[in-house]
Amino acid sequence: TLLLEDTADSDFLINADVPLFNSGSWVHIATTWDYGTNRFQIYVNGSAVVDVTRATNGNMPDFNSLYFGDNRTSYNPYAITRVADASFDEVYIASRVLSPTEIQADMNATHPCPSLLDHFVIAHDGAGINCLAETITVTATAADGSTVTGYTGSIDLDTQTATGSWSLNSGNGSFADAVADDGLASYQFVVADAGVASFDLDYRSGPASIDVDVFEGVIRDDDTEGNLVFSPSGFVVTAAPLSNPPPALIDLSIAVQTAASDFPLYIAAYGQTSTDPVCGIIEAYDGAKTLKFWSSYNDPLTGTLPVSVDGAAIAGSEAAAAMQAVSFTQGQAAITVNYPDVGDIDIALKDDTTGNPSLPTGIRGASQPFVVRPAGFVLSNILRSSDAFANPAATDENGAVFIAAGNPFSVTVTAVNSLGNTTPNYGQEATPESVLLTASLVAAGGANNPPLAFTTGFGSFSNGVAIGSDFSWGEVGIITLTPSVGDGDYLGGGDVTGTASGNVGRFTPFDFNVTLDNSPAFATACGSFTYLGQAFNYATAPQVTLSARNSSGAITQNYDNNWWKLADFSESYAHNGGLPASVTLDASGAGHAAIICSNCAGTVTTTFNGSLSYTTSTLETLPFNGAVDISFPVTDSDGIGYAGNPFTISAIGFDAGSEQRSGRGYAQDVYGTYANLGDVLNLPVGTQYYSALSTWLDNLADSCTTYSYAKADSGVTTATTPASPVSVTAGKGDLAIQLTGDSGDPGGVATFTFTWPGWLTGTASASATFGIFRGDDRFLYWREAP
């Protein structure tokens, strides 16, 4: 997520929905902002996952402190609560937008790092046969017991008896055994080894009990493997019966097994005897034998459930091993093994009934370590973390609500064997295994299916059960959850997929974000002012965008079509500030485009329309400045809404002047002393407004009013200009009346009836009279009444 603010105080969120990263993995993240094009990109591991544009002003505010991985201020417009649960090894800030090639080069750049190596761990089965190569595994290990997967050092191998020859069993590096049968060899690890390599030791003679040593300089193995005891003969344990004669290279590996599922192992008495010096299967070892079996827990180091051989539980140590009958045929036998738990184990066995002086501890052998993994995982108790509300398992968009997108819910997971019983060792490994949940989309208004998000995920396992309480899914819809091994590879034995849950949901949006997309303004109705009662429209109509969001502020794209539950809102209009008592705002003609979501991907834009007016019940109303607030609530049928409800567009002004004036039209009678054809009388007509001085003044700013008139002549014939209708200029729209005929007694009257716009109270009629003598002009004061 990239969250930023430009110098216009606008906030922007650029979010990338990418799969979760495995714990312990290294991830390269890069973000770019091209000021010139407003293009934003987010790269993950060198590949662009987001490429969008945003309407910024192209300028970033000055930096104070720059933080990575968390929002370090109280200002959090998108309510982001998650942080980077990780360590940053390097941060690089460029002064320009880097190209994809440059970003990939930065991702691939390396430098020497200090070694994490603390010691080596050696693994062998404890019993070797002189004529059969014994496999020994070496693991480079850190102080916390984890494998140093990037180890590339050189080790020395030493039997410490000056005898024995080494060969490479598995590994990609360089191996050398310079002198045969001197007990020494060396190996150069490479990255492809991932910190683990195996070697075969051919130990024909020398002290029977040896302590294999591995070291790089002063760093040595930890000696936890114990001594390796060789004898002329012993038992070989394989996953398939051996041919006779056996192959030159015997495959001792045992495949990954499933907890509580039976699997066969094959035992062969192998080596040399005093009567048969040829190394191979000892066919004389035949018939009913009494063996002792025991198991070793390698990872985890302990266990509570026993391994069974042929249906009988075996001990967890040699000292506690009990006798058990096994039937051999010409040196070979088959047993059925079952382990109801999980982990890395091996099985050892011996026959200490022979009384052979050359085998003082009996005929011995052991299997190679092998992995037993769970049969599956079962999910239960899916609850809303805030109040433990149980998942209602909705089936469609009308089903019960479970939780808001992005809010945490809890899940209980149980690792089970093939019988459905709990495997208590799961999660107790040296590097504890966990469980990954994968969401599958069942129903939604769209197809977006982001991965589950979490900070901790499942907590520690106890008796095969773990609870995670901070899982969240950032979309709208219904999903199922499928559990699998946390890192996709149980102790190197591959993945296990559990049983998918039933429906989880319904998930709703967390909230709505509402943004005003422009700077709205009303069109001043009459030049620089608007009359009271005169309708005014929008010069720039408000446009708002409504977006359904999850708790991180990302748009829930699946809130669409039938899943869109926000009905059309009803807005209210109010004057911004105080109004004269006689004035009201009439918004009966105003509205907005209907909100319709069809493939809207969680976002709908609507534009307001129509007209408004200020009306007054008192003609003599002082001027005031108009400004309108539009408010509307955003709440859907599930009760999900805009956090600041109602959303308000404040103080929408006017494009050319906001003053609202009470106006009237006037016309004055006019008289003439003669009635000669061609005489002209000028009839004063115009508009006035009630001023802040509480008096009527000519409205010199009015060049928009148009009035119409009708004329009736009496005793004379007249011609009038301009013709009806008449547009006033600077508040004036006088009429010129010319006498064109007088057939009777001298003089007469032209009577005018006026029609004014609805928002003006005006003089209804006025007359022009020809042929009337008005008397002497001697006067002290003369004023025409309005």
Secondary structure, DSSP 8 states (H G I E B T S, - for coil): -EEEE-TTS-EEEE--------TT----EEEEEETTTTEEEEEETTEEEEEEE----S-----S---SSS--SS--TT-------S--------SS---HHHHHHHHH----------EEEEE--SEEETTB-EEEEEEEE-TTS-B-TT---EEEEE-SSS--EEEEEE-SSEEE--STTSSEEEEE--GGGTTEEEEEEE--SS-SEE--EEEETTEEB--TT--EEEESEEEEEESS---SS--SS-------EETT--EEEEEEEEE--SS--S-EE-TT--EEEEEEEEEEEEESS--SS--EETTEE-BSSSTT--EEEEEEBTTEEEEEEE-SS-EEEEEEEEETTS--TT-TT-EEEE---EEEE-SEEEEEEEEETTT--B-----STTS---EETT--EEEEEEEE-TTS-B-TTTT-SSS---EEEEEEEEE-SS------B-SS-B---BTTEEEEEEEB--SSEEEEEEEEETTS-GGGS---B----S-EEEEE-SEEEEEE-S--EE--SBTTEEETT--B-EEE--EEEEEEE-TTS-B-TT--GGG--------EEEESS---TTEEEE-TTEEE-----SS-TTEEEEEEEE-BEEEES-SS---EE--EEEEE--B-TTS-BBTT-SEEEEEE-BSS--EEE-EEEEE--EE-S---TT-EEEE-EEEEEE-TTSSEEE-TT----EEEEEEEEESSEEEEES-SSEE-BTTB--EEEEEEE--SSS-EEEEEEEE--TT-EE--EEEEEES--------S------
